[in-house]
Amino acid sequence: MTAAGNKVQDHYASEGIAARILAALRAAGGSEAGPITPDALAPLDHFHGRGLKATKEMVALLEPLSGERILDIGGGIGGPARWTATHFGCHVTSLDLTPEFCRAAEELNAATGLSDRVRVVEGSATDLPFEDDGFDRAYSENVAMNIDDKRRFYAEALRVLRPGAVFAFSHYGAGPKGEPDYPLPWAAGPGTSFLCSPEETREQVLTAGFEIVIFRDKTEEVLPDLRENRRRLEEHGLPPLGLQTLMGERIGEFQINAARSADEGRLSVLEALVRKPA
């Protein structure tokens, strides 16, 4: 693994993630705590500033079908994979680089009864451990910011999809007004943050061999959510059930920096649906 890859792992890694999440969920529910489901876990296992809402937007773009084989590239602790498998009846493979995230994903799959529908694989997004043409659809949510070799990232996604299949992705990109404030949810500093402009991202996707179906800068669309999340954090602090269970109290500062940077034009938010030629 590269030095940058090790630093990425260090940024995310911690022990006992699943135990902390399940304990927080049970504590919040008290004697009324219900079954452990992907929806119940949603405030804790969708590692994005806009949470489940962002995952729903991604899945609406992807349009998975029952029985399909879906690949989640950079699946973290598996929240989006479990939610998608449950609501669309598909089989999801969640790949992530961080061993602690993979162990947590497996434990949470077991807790939700989804071990037979969501497979967890430890590996790199730039060297996918899968055969050619093996998946019906793929998605990646807020992952590319940690990947230096973007062309390899998109080329590997293309390789493992069957001809005619689509790949949906959404992530932060560079803004026109300079460098963002660090630390951010994905990086403590610029050494592990690899941001590209919308124009650079479009060129990388096309060079990999994808056809573009949808490609847009959705920064203005998501800014109201980011601003509201920043306001809540600055006025009220972290919510009782939130991503601090995964990343610690530092996540509040990370999210405030991301929201401020986007608001000031130093981050963009990109979304795309691309297709492997038939």
Buried (B, 14 or more C-beta within 10 A) or exposed (E): EEEBBEBBBEBBEEEEBBEBBBEBBEEBEEEEEEEBBBEBBBBBBBBBBBBBBBBBBBBEBBEBEEEBBBBBBBBBBBBBBBBBBBEBEBBBBBBBBBEBBBBBBBBBBEBBEBBEBBBBBBBBBBEBEBEEEBBBBBBBBBBBBBBBBBBBBBBBBBBBBBEEBBBBBBBBBBBEEEEBBBBBBBBBEEEBBBBBBBEEBBBBBBEBEBEEEEBEBBBEEBBEBBBEBBEBBEEEEBBEBBBBBBBEEEBBBBBBBBBBBBBEEBBBBBBBBBBBEE
